[in-house]
Amino acid sequence: MKQIDSLDQWFTFTDLLSAAGYRLQPVQRESNNDEGYLVHFIASGRPDLEVTTTNVDVYNAMVNFKRGNFERG
């Protein structure tokens, strides 16, 4: 599990996600608990990734991630 606490960290991490072919795993509900928000990423032939944050702006950026096509705030 990866913890991301700032948009700068998230933007750096998106480069890695994109290069490795990861995409957002569709979920039917928000994964928000006492530890913060939880988002899942998947890629063919690679282990699934779980990323957590307590920052709502980072969470919103994560759920809007599109491989190779994301906007930096």
N, C-alpha and C positions, 0 to 999 in steps of 0.2 A: 504494500500500500504506500502511495506517495502522498505527502502533505504539501500543498501549495498555499502559501500565505499572502502572496502579492501578485498583482497583474504582471509585474516584471518577471517573476518566476514563471508564471503561466505562459507568457509569450516565449520565453526560452524553451520551455517544455513542449510547446506546440510544434516547434521546429523538429524536435526529436520524434514526436508522435507522427507527424506528417511524413517524415523521411522513412519511418519504419512501417508505414501503411496502416496505422491505427485509425479507427473511426469510432464515433460515439455509439455505444450500444443503446438501442432504444429501450426506454423504460416507461412504465405506465403511471408512475407516481414519482414525486420528488423524494429523494432519499435524504431527508433532513432529520438528524437526531441530536442527542446531546453533544456528540463529537463534531457536529457540523454537517455539511453537505457531502454526499458521496456520489461520485459519477464513475461509470464503468466505460472502458474503452476496449475494443476488440480488433484483432488483425488476424488474417489467415496465417496459420502456421506459427503463431507467436502466442505467448501466454497473455491471458486477459490482464488488464491493469485496472486497479481501483485508485482513484484520486480523491482525496478529501480536502475540504477547505472550510474555514469558518467565516470567510469573506464573501458576502453576497455578490459583490461585483465579479470576483473570480468565478464563483458558481455560474453566474449568468454567461460569462465568457466561455466556460467549459461546455455548457449545454448548447451553445451556438457554434461549437467547433465543427468545421467542415474541412476535411483533409485537403491541404494545399490551397485552401481558399478561406482564410480567416482574416478578420480585420483587427488590427491592434488599436486599442483605445487611444 
